[in-house]
Amino acid sequence: MHISEKIKFIRTKILNVSAQKFADMCGVTARTVYAWGSGVSLPCLDNIVAIANTCHASLDYLLIDNHEFELCFPNLDDETFKCISHLTNKMKEENEVNQISNTVE
């Protein structure tokens, strides 16, 4: 997945916010967000860092094609980390079960 697709994915599927809201979060215009999401233009490094910080996404995810989505939460306490890890593993398990059942049908 290319960075433009990743930005659109984060905005629409993870954060579920409008282009204007995402633009406000990242300190750019909505037009810029649309341009990034459609691949018309690419964010500069400062904007990529702003997106990563705003969305808690890793820079590796944003910059490397086909890199799995990773969340970055600096200063996360152990209990919260364990909770998020548990939920993430459950979601992965459900996704795997759904993929298997879709191939059987």
GIFENHU-V726581 format. One record per pair of residues at least 24 apart in sequence whose ideal C-beta (glycine too) atoms are under 10 Angstrom apart, sorted by the first residue. I is the first residue (numbers start at 1). J is the second residue. Records with the same first field share a line. If there is no record, write none. Layout:
I->J ; J
This chain:
1->61 ; 64 ; 65 ; 66 ; 67 ; 68 ; 69
2->39 ; 42 ; 65 ; 66
3->36 ; 37 ; 39 ; 42 ; 43 ; 48 ; 51 ; 61 ; 62 ; 63 ; 64 ; 65
4->35 ; 36 ; 37 ; 38 ; 39 ; 40 ; 41 ; 42 ; 43
5->37 ; 38 ; 39 ; 65
6->36 ; 37 ; 51 ; 55 ; 57 ; 61 ; 62 ; 63 ; 64 ; 65 ; 67 ; 69
7->33 ; 36 ; 37 ; 38 ; 39 ; 42 ; 43 ; 47 ; 48 ; 51 ; 55 ; 57 ; 62
8->33 ; 34 ; 36 ; 37 ; 38 ; 39
9->37 ; 57 ; 69
10->37 ; 51 ; 52 ; 54 ; 55 ; 56 ; 57 ; 61 ; 62 ; 69
11->36 ; 37 ; 51 ; 55
12->37
14->55 ; 56 ; 57 ; 69 ; 71
15->54 ; 55
22->51 ; 54 ; 55
24->54
25->50 ; 51 ; 53 ; 54 ; 55
26->50 ; 51 ; 53 ; 54 ; 55
27->54
